[in-house]
């Protein structure tokens, strides 16, 4: 499958993944990459999955607080 068809199929399937992640999957987890290709091919063939409200949970980013400055006592 060509890259452009893969990206198009994933977009149809409402899968958000960037090319860096796809490249990493292709090298380190070929079974998972194959699954992404199947999802894309199914979407191109008209088998588009329904969107559910909880389909893609948003990742929470922890905010780091700046360290408090120590005050030197006289």
matplotlib code that plots the C-alpha trace (Angstrom):
import matplotlib.pyplot as plt

x = [0.0, 1.3, 1.8, -0.8, -3.4, -2.5, -2.9, -6.1, -7.6, -6.7, -8.2, -11.5, -11.4, -10.9, -7.5, -5.1, -1.5, 1.6, 4.2, 6.8, 4.6, 3.8, 7.5, 8.2, 5.4, 6.6, 10.0, 9.4, 5.9, 5.1, 1.9, 0.4, 1.5, -0.3, -3.4, -3.3, -3.0, -6.0, -8.0, -7.1, -7.9, -11.3, -12.1, -11.2, -13.4, -16.3, -16.2, -15.8, -16.1, -18.7, -17.5, -18.2, -17.8, -15.2, -13.4, -10.3, -9.6, -7.5, -4.1, -3.7, -0.5, 0.9, 2.0, 5.3, 5.5, 8.6, 10.8, 10.4, 13.5, 15.1, 15.6, 18.9, 18.4, 20.8]
y = [0.0, 3.4, 6.0, 8.4, 5.6, 4.6, 8.2, 8.7, 5.5, 6.3, 9.7, 8.1, 5.8, 8.8, 7.6, 10.3, 9.2, 10.9, 9.6, 9.3, 7.0, 5.0, 4.6, 3.5, 0.9, -0.4, -1.1, -2.1, -3.5, -4.8, -6.6, -3.3, -1.5, -4.3, -3.6, 0.1, -0.9, -3.1, -0.4, 2.0, -0.5, -1.3, 2.4, 2.9, 0.0, 1.7, 0.0, 3.2, 2.7, 4.7, 7.6, 7.2, 10.0, 8.1, 6.6, 8.6, 9.6, 12.8, 12.4, 14.4, 16.4, 16.9, 20.4, 20.8, 23.6, 25.7, 24.9, 27.4, 29.6, 29.1, 32.3, 32.5, 33.4, 36.0]
z = [0.0, -0.9, 1.8, 0.4, 0.3, 3.9, 5.2, 3.2, 4.5, 8.1, 7.7, 6.4, 9.5, 11.8, 12.9, 13.9, 13.7, 12.4, 10.0, 12.7, 14.7, 11.6, 10.8, 14.3, 14.2, 10.8, 12.2, 15.8, 15.8, 12.3, 13.5, 14.7, 11.5, 9.5, 11.6, 10.7, 7.0, 7.3, 9.0, 6.2, 3.5, 5.1, 5.2, 1.6, 0.7, 2.5, 5.9, 7.9, 11.6, 13.5, 15.6, 19.3, 21.8, 23.8, 20.7, 21.2, 24.8, 25.1, 26.8, 29.9, 30.1, 33.6, 34.2, 36.1, 38.6, 38.7, 41.7, 44.5, 45.1, 48.5, 50.5, 52.3, 55.9, 57.4]

ax = plt.figure().add_subplot(projection="3d")
ax.plot(x, y, z, "-o")
ax.set_aspect("equal")
plt.show()
